[in-house]
Amino acid sequence: MKRSEINKVIKDMEKLLRECHFYLPEFASWSPDKWKNLKSDAREIVDNRLGWDITDYGTGKFREYGFSLFTIRNGNVKDPQRYPKPYAEKVLMLYPGQFAPTHYHWNKMEDIINRGGNDIYITVWNGNEENQKLDTDVTVSCDGVLKTVQAGGKILLHPGESITITPYLYHNFITNTSGGPVLLGEVSMCNDDENDNNFYDKIGRFPEIEEDEEPYRLLCFEYPKIR
């Protein structure tokens, strides 16, 4: 992805957050220069990769296959003594018609909440350890109500509605081609992007960046090291 595209995506997401009256913590607006002077009291942000995360999954086709995320809080499965939080929270954005690839989590359970802006469709399959989609009916909880769909069925979430995603439940996201972007919330167990994502089609997780302009915000994997 070009840095100019990443910058625009973040600005678009900031606009959607304002429209939905969802407010991020102060570090969401820190400039790259402020990060250069970061002190050890902000170590939790760096160690747990809190902050902006814009990805095209290595496809080079962000507007077709991509996701925009901001991790607000997270524990750390590698260092639970220092960071004992067993939970995480994110906000996410998808543009109209944008698709987020099919995957499941081995360990994490999460609720995906439509926070506003548009409808979202979640496609679901039961999965197994052999990376297979099972041809069995899928039962999920949506705001405390059980819903059952066929394998590959879609769950429609209007603003305010949510779905619980359990381990080994394959899922993907797609928005309507009309209307504006959608803002999603994610409330989950501790997040571990490096080890707990199993994509059905093997793809990357973070983008390769072409530096065609200065960064507007640093992404969560670009922070300077804290001594």
C-alpha positions in Angstrom: 0.0 0.0 0.0 1.1 3.6 -0.6 1.6 5.7 2.5 -0.7 8.3 1.0 -3.5 5.7 0.8 -2.9 4.7 4.4 -3.1 8.3 5.5 -6.4 8.8 3.7 -7.9 5.7 5.2 -7.0 6.8 8.7 -8.5 10.3 8.0 -11.7 8.6 6.6 -11.9 6.4 9.7 -11.5 9.4 12.0 -14.3 11.1 10.2 -16.6 8.0 10.6 -15.7 7.8 14.3 -16.8 11.4 14.8 -20.0 10.8 12.9 -20.8 7.8 15.1 -19.8 9.7 18.3 -17.2 7.1 19.1 -14.1 8.6 20.7 -10.6 7.2 20.8 -7.9 7.7 23.5 -5.3 10.5 23.3 -2.6 8.4 21.7 -4.7 7.8 18.6 -3.8 11.4 17.5 -0.1 11.4 18.4 2.1 12.6 15.6 5.1 10.6 14.4 7.3 13.3 16.0 5.7 12.7 19.4 6.4 8.9 19.1 10.1 9.7 18.6 10.2 11.2 22.1 8.2 8.4 23.7 9.0 7.5 27.3 8.8 4.2 29.1 5.5 5.0 30.7 3.8 4.3 27.3 5.4 0.9 27.0 2.1 -0.9 27.2 1.0 0.8 23.9 4.1 -0.5 22.1 4.4 -3.9 23.6 0.7 -4.8 23.0 0.5 -3.2 19.5 -2.3 -0.8 20.4 -3.3 1.8 17.8 -3.7 2.1 14.1 -3.6 -1.0 11.9 -4.5 -0.7 8.2 -4.0 -3.8 6.1 -4.5 -5.1 2.6 -3.4 -8.6 3.7 -0.5 -8.3 1.3 -2.9 -8.4 -1.7 -2.2 -4.9 -3.0 -6.0 -4.5 -3.5 -7.0 -2.7 -0.3 -10.4 -1.4 -1.5 -11.4 -5.0 -2.4 -9.6 -7.0 0.4 -8.8 -5.0 3.4 -9.5 -3.8 6.9 -8.9 -0.7 9.0 -8.5 -1.2 12.7 -7.7 0.6 15.9 -6.8 -1.5 18.9 -7.9 0.4 22.0 -6.8 -2.1 24.7 -5.2 -5.5 24.9 -3.4 -7.9 27.2 -0.4 -9.9 26.2 -0.4 -13.7 26.0 3.5 -13.7 25.8 3.9 -11.6 29.0 0.8 -12.1 31.2 2.6 -11.1 34.4 3.3 -7.6 33.1 0.1 -7.3 31.1 -2.6 -9.4 32.9 -5.6 -8.1 31.0 -7.5 -11.2 29.6 -9.5 -9.0 27.2 -9.1 -6.7 24.2 -11.2 -4.0 22.4 -11.0 -2.7 18.8 -12.9 -0.5 16.4 -12.8 -1.4 12.7 -13.9 0.1 9.4 -14.9 -1.4 6.1 -15.6 0.7 3.0 -18.7 -0.1 0.9 -18.2 -3.5 -0.9 -14.9 -4.2 0.9 -14.2 -7.8 2.0 -12.2 -9.0 4.9 -10.8 -12.5 4.3 -12.2 -15.8 5.8 -10.4 -16.9 9.0 -10.9 -18.4 12.4 -9.2 -18.1 15.7 -7.8 -21.1 17.6 -8.3 -19.5 21.0 -10.0 -16.1 20.9 -13.7 -15.6 21.4 -15.0 -12.3 20.3 -18.2 -10.2 19.9 -18.4 -8.2 16.7 -20.7 -5.2 17.1 -22.1 -2.9 14.3 -21.4 0.5 15.8 -23.0 2.4 12.9 -22.7 3.8 9.4 -24.0 0.8 7.3 -25.1 -2.8 7.5 -22.5 -5.6 7.7 -22.8 -9.3 6.6 -20.9 -12.0 8.5 -20.5 -15.2 6.6 -19.9 -18.3 8.8 -18.8 -21.9 8.6 -17.8 -24.4 11.3 -14.1 -25.3 10.9 -11.6 -27.8 12.2 -7.9 -28.1 12.9 -7.3 -29.3 9.4 -8.2 -25.9 7.9 -11.5 -27.3 6.5 -14.9 -25.7 6.3 -17.5 -28.2 7.5 -20.7 -28.7 5.7 -22.8 -28.5 8.8 -25.3 -26.0 10.1 -23.9 -23.1 12.2 -25.5 -21.8 15.3 -24.4 -18.5 16.7 -25.5 -16.1 19.4 -26.6 -12.7 18.3 -27.3 -10.4 21.2 -28.3 -13.4 23.3 -30.6 -14.9 20.6 -29.5 -18.1 18.9 -29.6 -18.1 15.1 -28.9 -21.1 12.9 -27.8 -20.9 9.2 -26.5 -23.3 6.7 -22.7 -23.6 6.1 -21.7 -20.4 4.3 -24.8 -18.6 5.5 -24.8 -14.9 6.1 -25.7 -13.1 9.3 -26.9 -9.5 8.8 -26.0 -7.0 11.5 -27.8 -3.6 11.5 -26.3 -0.8 13.6 -26.4 -1.8 17.3 -26.5 -5.5 16.6 -23.7 -8.1 17.3 -22.6 -11.6 16.8 -20.5 -13.9 19.0 -17.6 -15.6 17.2 -16.3 -18.7 18.9 -12.9 -20.5 18.3 -12.8 -22.6 15.0 -15.7 -20.6 13.6 -14.7 -19.4 10.1 -16.0 -16.0 9.3 -15.6 -13.1 6.9 -17.0 -9.6 6.6 -18.5 -7.8 3.7 -20.5 -4.6 3.4 -23.1 -3.4 1.0 -21.8 -1.9 -2.2 -24.1 1.1 -1.6 -24.2 3.5 1.3 -21.2 4.6 3.4 -18.6 2.7 5.4 -19.4 0.7 8.4 -17.9 1.1 11.9 -17.5 -2.1 13.9 -16.6 -2.8 17.4 -14.7 -5.9 18.6 -14.8 -7.0 22.3 -12.8 -10.1 22.8 -10.4 -12.3 24.8 -6.8 -11.2 24.6 -5.7 -10.6 21.0 -2.7 -12.4 19.4 -2.4 -11.5 15.7 0.9 -13.4 15.3 -0.3 -16.8 16.5 -4.1 -16.9 16.7 -5.3 -16.1 13.1 -5.9 -19.0 10.8 -6.8 -17.7 7.3 -8.6 -20.1 5.0 -6.5 -18.9 2.0 -3.0 -18.3 3.1 -2.3 -14.5 2.9 -0.3 -11.9 4.7 -1.3 -9.9 7.8 0.5 -6.6 7.5 1.0 -4.5 4.3 4.2 -3.6 2.5 4.3 0.2 2.4 5.5 2.4 -0.4 6.6 5.7 1.2 5.2 8.3 -1.3 4.5 10.8 1.5 5.1 11.4 5.2 3.0 9.3 7.6 0.0 11.0 9.2 -0.1 8.5 12.0 2.2 5.6 12.8 0.8 2.1 12.5 1.0 -0.2 15.5 4.1 -2.1 14.1 6.0 1.0 13.3 6.6 2.4 16.8 10.2 3.1 17.9 11.6 0.8 20.6 11.3 2.0 24.1 14.4 1.6 26.3 
